Amino acid sequence: MKLTATLGLIATLFAVPAVQAQTLPDLAGQTVVVATEDAYPPLQFKQDGQSVGWEYDAMAEIAKRLNFTVSYENISWDAMIPAVSEGQFDLGMTGITIRDDRKEVVDFSDAYMRSEMVMLVRGDETRFTDAASFAANEDLLIAAQPGTTPFYVGVYEVLDGNEANPRVKLFETFGAGVQALRTGDVDLVLTDGTAGNGYVAASEGALKIVGDKLGTEDFGFIFPKGSELVAPINAAIAAMQADGTLEALNKKWFLDFKVGG
């Protein structure tokens, strides 16, 4: 789930070569089935019953430039990578961190975003101010989705490296973990800055970010191994970076974004 912040914020895009729109492949109207989770604002989430977010806007623009039709299917995070790997979907997106172990089972697009990992806590939290002081207090709990980068960062960089540590409370969705944080059932959520800053901005002081950044993540779309869609979509990402489209999406979703509206 990224180094110098785009627009002075939390997301940074890789520099990519300029690509002229007329050089992009034409996929002749084919249907591309995209797996989504709708639980990772502001990249993708439900608002007034509709699926919205940075990734939806980006995918709509990619589809227009490459001339394909998008069909969305919702699936849980823990099932997404296996399902795409098995060819059940043409593409998966939900702020998926590009990692070598995942490259063994799926292909990734070029990175479309870079984000820094942050510590999201309640606004009145005073018991800890960084990863070390959190780890030192054995009464404190962390929320995570199994198999995600925040889970592994929490286990190996914040706690003791034990993936069965009872201080890690598992939740099916990122949003459920944040809700548990707000209600006091856990004390920390690790997330990339894209989601963390969005939640803080909308929380009216109920949430804040503490401590130093805990590393960076590069996000990419995933495909079945050997997919012929990788090269066209990489070309579209490069073109959208070159002409400012990705920067405009960052402004819309990271400068102006409010969770839930």
C-alpha positions as CSV (number, residue, x, y, z in Angstrom):
1,M,0.0,0.0,0.0
2,K,5.1,5.2,-1.3
3,L,8.6,8.7,-0.9
4,T,8.1,12.2,-1.9
5,A,4.4,13.0,-1.6
6,T,2.5,13.9,-4.7
7,L,0.8,17.4,-4.3
8,G,2.7,17.7,-1.0
9,L,0.5,14.8,0.3
10,I,0.8,11.1,0.9
11,A,0.8,9.7,-2.6
12,T,3.6,9.7,-5.1
13,L,3.6,8.5,-8.6
14,F,6.6,7.0,-10.4
15,A,8.1,9.0,-13.2
16,V,7.3,7.3,-16.5
17,P,8.1,8.2,-20.1
18,A,5.7,10.3,-22.0
19,V,3.3,8.3,-24.2
20,Q,1.2,9.8,-26.8
21,A,-2.5,8.8,-26.7
22,Q,-2.5,7.8,-30.3
23,T,0.1,5.1,-29.7
24,L,-2.1,3.2,-27.2
25,P,-3.4,-0.2,-28.2
26,D,-7.0,-0.6,-29.2
27,L,-8.7,-3.5,-27.4
28,A,-11.7,-3.4,-29.7
29,G,-14.4,-3.2,-27.1
30,Q,-13.5,-6.4,-25.3
31,T,-14.9,-6.9,-21.8
32,V,-12.4,-6.9,-18.9
33,V,-13.7,-8.4,-15.7
34,V,-12.2,-6.5,-12.7
35,A,-12.3,-7.8,-9.1
36,T,-12.7,-5.2,-6.4
37,E,-13.2,-5.1,-2.7
38,D,-14.9,-1.6,-2.1
39,A,-13.4,-1.4,1.4
40,Y,-10.3,0.8,1.0
41,P,-11.1,4.5,0.8
42,P,-10.3,6.7,-1.0
43,L,-9.1,4.2,-3.6
44,Q,-12.4,2.3,-3.7
45,F,-15.4,2.3,-1.4
46,K,-19.2,2.5,-1.3
47,Q,-20.8,6.0,-1.2
48,D,-24.6,6.3,-1.3
49,G,-24.7,2.8,-2.6
50,Q,-22.3,3.4,-5.5
51,S,-18.8,2.1,-5.9
52,V,-16.5,5.1,-6.2
53,G,-12.8,6.1,-5.6
54,W,-9.5,6.8,-7.2
55,E,-9.1,3.4,-8.7
56,Y,-12.6,3.4,-10.3
57,D,-11.9,6.8,-11.9
58,A,-8.5,5.6,-13.1
59,M,-9.9,2.3,-14.5
60,A,-12.7,4.2,-16.3
61,E,-10.1,6.4,-18.0
62,I,-7.9,3.4,-18.9
63,A,-10.8,1.6,-20.4
64,K,-11.7,4.7,-22.5
65,R,-8.2,5.1,-23.8
66,L,-7.7,1.4,-24.6
67,N,-11.3,0.9,-25.8
68,F,-12.5,-1.9,-23.5
69,T,-15.6,-2.4,-21.4
70,V,-15.2,-2.9,-17.7
71,S,-17.3,-5.5,-15.7
72,Y,-16.8,-5.2,-12.0
73,E,-17.2,-8.1,-9.5
74,N,-16.9,-7.7,-5.8
75,I,-14.8,-10.1,-3.8
76,S,-13.1,-10.2,-0.4
77,W,-9.5,-9.3,0.0
78,D,-8.3,-12.7,1.1
79,A,-9.8,-14.3,-2.0
80,M,-8.8,-11.7,-4.6
81,I,-5.2,-12.7,-5.3
82,P,-5.9,-16.5,-5.5
83,A,-9.0,-15.8,-7.7
84,V,-7.1,-13.6,-10.1
85,S,-4.2,-16.1,-10.2
86,E,-6.6,-18.9,-11.1
87,G,-8.0,-16.7,-14.0
88,Q,-11.5,-16.1,-12.5
89,F,-11.0,-12.4,-13.2
90,D,-8.9,-10.5,-15.8
91,L,-7.6,-7.9,-13.3
92,G,-7.8,-7.1,-9.6
93,M,-7.5,-3.8,-7.8
94,T,-7.7,-2.7,-4.2
95,G,-4.5,-0.8,-3.4
96,I,-2.5,-4.0,-3.8
97,T,1.2,-3.7,-2.8
98,I,3.7,-4.9,-5.4
99,R,5.7,-7.7,-3.6
100,D,8.0,-10.4,-4.9
101,D,6.0,-13.2,-3.2
102,R,2.9,-12.1,-4.9
103,K,4.7,-11.9,-8.3
104,E,5.1,-15.7,-8.0
105,V,1.3,-16.1,-8.5
106,V,0.1,-13.0,-10.4
107,D,1.6,-10.4,-12.8
108,F,1.6,-6.7,-11.7
109,S,1.1,-3.6,-13.7
110,D,3.6,-0.8,-13.3
111,A,3.2,1.0,-10.1
112,Y,0.5,3.7,-10.3
113,M,1.0,5.1,-6.8
114,R,3.5,5.1,-3.9
115,S,2.4,5.5,-0.3
116,E,4.0,5.7,3.1
117,M,2.8,3.4,5.9
118,V,1.4,5.3,8.9
119,M,0.1,4.6,12.4
120,L,-3.6,5.5,12.7
121,V,-4.9,5.9,16.3
122,R,-7.7,7.6,18.3
123,G,-7.5,11.3,18.6
124,D,-7.1,11.2,22.4
125,E,-4.4,8.5,22.4
126,T,-1.6,9.4,24.8
127,R,-0.3,6.0,25.9
128,F,2.1,5.7,22.9
129,T,3.6,7.9,20.3
130,D,5.5,5.6,18.0
131,A,6.1,1.9,17.2
132,A,8.5,1.3,20.0
133,S,6.2,2.6,22.7
134,F,3.3,0.7,21.3
135,A,5.2,-2.5,21.3
136,A,6.4,-1.9,24.9
137,N,2.8,-1.8,26.3
138,E,1.5,-5.4,26.1
139,D,-2.1,-4.2,26.8
140,L,-2.3,-2.5,23.4
141,L,-3.9,-4.2,20.4
142,I,-3.5,-3.7,16.6
143,A,-6.1,-4.4,13.9
144,A,-5.1,-5.9,10.6
145,Q,-6.4,-7.8,7.6
146,P,-4.6,-11.2,7.3
147,G,-2.2,-11.4,4.4
148,T,-1.9,-7.7,3.9
149,T,1.2,-5.5,4.1
150,P,0.0,-3.7,7.3
151,F,-0.4,-7.2,8.9
152,Y,3.2,-8.1,8.1
153,V,4.6,-4.7,9.0
154,G,2.7,-4.9,12.3
155,V,4.0,-8.4,13.1
156,Y,7.6,-7.9,12.0
157,E,8.4,-4.2,12.3
158,V,6.2,-3.2,15.3
159,L,5.8,-6.4,17.3
160,D,7.9,-9.6,17.8
161,G,7.7,-11.4,14.5
162,N,5.1,-13.9,15.8
163,E,2.3,-14.0,13.3
164,A,0.1,-15.7,15.9
165,N,0.7,-12.9,18.4
166,P,-2.6,-12.4,20.3
167,R,-2.1,-8.6,20.2
168,V,-2.9,-8.7,16.5
169,K,-6.7,-8.7,16.0
170,L,-7.8,-9.8,12.6
171,F,-10.6,-8.2,10.6
172,E,-12.1,-9.1,7.3
173,T,-12.0,-5.5,5.9
174,F,-9.9,-2.4,6.5
175,G,-13.0,-0.5,7.4
176,A,-14.0,-3.0,10.2
177,G,-10.5,-2.5,11.7
178,V,-10.9,1.3,11.7
179,Q,-14.3,1.0,13.3
180,A,-12.8,-1.3,16.0
181,L,-10.2,1.4,16.6
182,R,-12.9,4.1,17.0
183,T,-14.9,2.1,19.5
184,G,-11.8,1.2,21.6
185,D,-11.7,-2.5,20.8
186,V,-8.1,-2.1,19.3
187,D,-5.6,0.7,19.7
188,L,-3.8,0.9,16.4
189,V,-4.4,0.5,12.7
190,L,-1.5,0.5,10.3
191,T,-2.3,1.8,6.8
192,D,-0.8,3.6,3.9
193,G,-1.2,7.4,4.0
194,T,-3.9,7.4,1.3
195,A,-6.5,5.8,3.6
196,G,-5.1,7.1,6.9
197,N,-5.2,10.8,5.9
198,G,-8.6,10.4,4.4
199,Y,-10.0,8.9,7.6
200,V,-8.3,11.6,9.8
201,A,-9.7,14.4,7.6
202,A,-13.2,13.1,8.0
203,S,-13.0,12.1,11.7
204,E,-13.4,15.6,13.2
205,G,-10.6,14.9,15.6
206,A,-11.6,11.4,16.5
207,L,-8.5,9.9,14.7
208,K,-4.9,11.0,14.2
209,I,-1.6,9.8,12.9
210,V,1.4,9.3,15.2
211,G,5.0,8.3,14.9
212,D,7.4,8.1,12.0
213,K,6.6,6.5,8.7
214,L,7.1,2.8,8.7
215,G,8.3,2.4,5.1
216,T,6.8,2.7,1.6
217,E,4.5,0.7,-0.6
218,D,4.0,0.7,-4.4
219,F,0.5,-0.1,-5.7
220,G,-0.3,-2.0,-8.9
221,F,-3.1,-3.8,-10.6
222,I,-2.9,-7.6,-10.7
223,F,-3.4,-10.0,-13.5
224,P,-3.3,-13.8,-14.2
225,K,0.3,-14.8,-15.0
226,G,1.0,-14.1,-18.7
227,S,-1.9,-11.8,-19.2
228,E,-1.9,-9.9,-22.5
229,L,-3.5,-6.9,-20.7
230,V,-0.4,-6.0,-18.7
231,A,1.4,-4.2,-21.6
232,P,-1.6,-2.1,-22.8
233,I,-2.5,-1.1,-19.2
234,N,1.1,-0.1,-18.5
235,A,1.0,2.1,-21.6
236,A,-2.2,3.7,-20.5
237,I,-0.8,4.4,-17.0
238,A,2.3,6.0,-18.5
239,A,0.2,8.2,-20.8
240,M,-2.0,9.3,-17.9
241,Q,1.1,10.2,-15.9
242,A,2.6,12.1,-18.7
243,D,-0.5,14.2,-19.4
244,G,-1.4,15.0,-15.8
245,T,-4.4,12.7,-15.5
246,L,-3.1,10.8,-12.5
247,E,-2.1,14.1,-10.8
248,A,-5.7,15.4,-11.3
249,L,-7.0,12.2,-9.7
250,N,-4.7,12.7,-6.7
251,K,-6.0,16.2,-6.2
252,K,-9.6,15.0,-6.4
253,W,-9.3,12.0,-4.0
254,F,-6.5,13.1,-1.7
255,L,-6.9,16.9,-1.4
256,D,-10.7,17.0,-1.5
257,F,-11.6,13.5,-0.2
258,K,-13.9,13.0,2.7
259,V,-14.8,9.5,3.9
260,G,-18.5,8.9,3.4
261,G,-19.1,12.1,1.5
